[in-house]
Amino acid sequence: MKNNNEKKSILENLFMAIIIVIYFCLIIFMYYKLKEENIIIILKIFSMVVLVIGIMFLEIGYRTENTKRVINSLEIIFLAAHSLSVTYIVELKKLDFIQYILFSAILFAFYYIIKMILIFTKERKKYLDSLSDIKEITINDPIKKVATRKNKE
């Protein structure tokens, strides 16, 4: 039977990937509906909101000493930094805004897919290692002999 921790972790990452793709789709939708000046302002507001959420998760993860939560918060902070830099990179490199956003969404989704595969592999290996009792059987603790001096009388 699969480990519940594995399922929970994979579902959390899948949920994060879906939210990030929806976030990028929202940006594309706004690009078609609003003027470019408004898009820049909204992207700045979105990135600040995402940054505040990331910092809150970072604080929660730090206080509870939850490494997974800290890693997720760093991913959210990276998303905020990416959102803030989108307009500058598109303008600097003369890229198409929609193509850049789509490429970014694909990269984030690809990252989360790789992360889910790694989590699945790691948790599966832990589970399979727990089934085997060979390590317990083959424990060979060397017997330590203390050197003693023989008394000659």
N, C-alpha and C positions, 0 to 999 in steps of 0.2 A: 504494500500500500504506500502511496506517495506521502511524503512528509507535508504536514499542514503549513509549516513555515515556508516551504518551497512554493506551494500554491499561493500563499499570501504575498510573497515577495514578487512572484511573476505577475500576479494580478495588479499589484501596485504599480509596477513598471509599465504594464500594458495600459493602465488607466492614465499614467503620466504621458505616455506616448500619444494616446488619443486626445488628451487635453491640449497638448502642444500642437498637434496637427490641426485641431479645431481653432486654436489661437491663430495659427498662420492663415487658415481659411478665412477667418474673420478679418484679418488684415487685407487679404486680397479682395474680399467683398467690399470693404470700406474704400479700397482704392478705386473701384469702379463706380461707387456711389458718391464719393466726395471729391472736393478739389484737392490738389496736391499740397497746398498750404495747410489745409485741415488735417490731411493724413500725417504730416510731420508732427503737428501738435498732438494728435491722438496717439501716435506712436510713442512720443515722449511720455504722455500720461500713462499709457499701458505699461511702458517699461518701468516707470517709477512704481506703479502698483505691483507689478511682478517682483520688483526689487524689494519692496517692503514685505511682501509675502515670503520671499526667499530668506530675508533677514529674520523674520519671525520664526520660520522653520529652523534656521540655524541656531537661534537662541534656545528653542525647545529641544533640539537635538543635543546641544551642548549641556544644557542643564540636566537632561535625563541620561547623558552619556551614551546616546544611541548613535552609533557610527553610521548606520544606514540612513537615518534621518539627516545627519550632517551632510552626507554625500548627496542626497536628494536636494537639500537646500542649496548646495553649491551648484548643482545642475540648474536649479531655478534662477540663481543669481547669474549664471552664464547666459541663460535665455534672456534675462533682462538686459545684460550688457550687449548681447547680439541685437536685440530689438532697438536699443538706443543707437547702435552704430549702423543700422541698416541704411538710413538715408544718406549718411556720409559715405559709406562704401559704394553705394549705387552711384552717387554723384561723382565721387573721386575716380572710379574705374569705368564710368560711362556704361553701366550695365542696365539691362531691362529690369525694372522693379519687380514685376510679376515673376519672371524667371528666377530672379535671385531669391525671392520668398519661397517659391516652390522648391528650389534646390535646398534651401535651408530646412524646410519642412521634411524633405526626404532624408537629409543628413541626420536630423534629430531622430526621426523614426528609425533609421538604420542603426543609430547609436543604441537606442532602447532595445531593438531586436537583438543586437549583439550582446547587450547586457543581460537580457533575459536568457539567452542561450548559455552564457557563462554561469549565471546563477543556477540554471537547471542542471548543468553538468557538474558543478561543484556540489550541489545538494544531493544529486544522484550518487556521486562518488562517496559522499559521507554516509548515505543510507546503505549502500552496498558494502562499505567497509564495516558498518555496524553489524551486518548480518554474519560476517565471517568471524570465527573465533580462533583462527589460526594464530593470530598474534598472541593471544593468551596462552595457547598451548606451547608455542615455541619460545617463550621467555626463558632466556638463559642468563641468569644473573651469575656472574663469576663469583666464585667463593674466594673471599679475601683471607689469606693466611697472614697472620702477624708473625714477623720474624722474632724468635725468642733466642736468647743466649743460653746455651747449656752450661751449667756449672760443673766444673771438673773438680773433684775432691780427691 
